[in-house]
Amino acid sequence: MNKSIELEAIVTESLAGKRLDQALAELFPDYSRSRLKSWITDGKVTVDTKVIEKPREKVVAGSLVAVDAEIESEERHEAQLVELDIVYEDEDILVINKPAGLVVHPGAGAPDRTLLNGLLHYDPQLDLVPRAGIIHRLDKDTTGLMVVARNVPAQTQLVSMMQA
């Protein structure tokens, strides 16, 4: 299941002369710079209705920039009932107490019954978020709290915070 993304903004004076990818990152901070850059190179971004495929293209104040793209679902994983110890949740994040013995991502040694499978069962909308919102992992035998993003803007912000 893909999610359609339609964004529009006017280039402000403070962004005039900046590269398109830099301007988009400031105009649409809910999306990562690499995602925005790929949308540009894929022809999903227009400036004043003209498709621009070069991230280095300079922007002019007053120009209308628009993004018409999709976030593609990644490899399909099956939603499965896996008991989750949720210690906090709101519309943007889940905080889960991962027990020892629970694998985070499906893989060769554990193709199912993972945290990711359980998350998809708990909240099917996580299928629209890369890696079902998992932004970090803990080893199978490690117990601890894990933060899961429930939407792409939250994921982008959490990844940025973790990198900082």
Buried (B, 14 or more C-beta within 10 A) or exposed (E): EEBEBEBEBEBEEEBBEBBBBBBBBBBBBBBBBEBBBBBBEEEBBBBEEEEBEEBEBEBEEEBEBBBBBEBEBEEEBEBBEBEBEEEEBEEBBBBBEBBEEBBBBBEEEBEEBBBBBBBBBBBEEBBBBBBBBBBEBBEBEBEEEBBBBBBBBBBBBBBEEEEE
